[in-house]
Amino acid sequence: MKKILNNPAAYVDEMLEGMVAAHPEIYAQPDPRVIARASGPTQGKVGIVTGACWTA
């Protein structure tokens, strides 16, 4: 099976950029490694932050 990606080091940045490009009504990208709700915070709702960091 062939993997379709440009540069493995740029995978996360390109994936997040693609999500925002495909659904700008849902997502905003205030920072290259940050995705936020396009409409901003929702009153009475709790925000969730998730992520990962590892070394090879």
Steps between C-alpha positions, in 0.01 A plus 500: 500500500630846409486776760389837369682775686760756405744525788448297819633791709228729358214250533329656804520856367364395158221291654381785722522749213293262285230466767462878517502534119233231463272631778559872564148532640597265785874550557734796532878482526634783717843333517663237275454222759168621645145431382213695654127531447441755223208656688705544818424375850150379590350637821448228759720244325838371612793519260713192444871507426676191374835427350806284505873535507748224448851443381615225274 
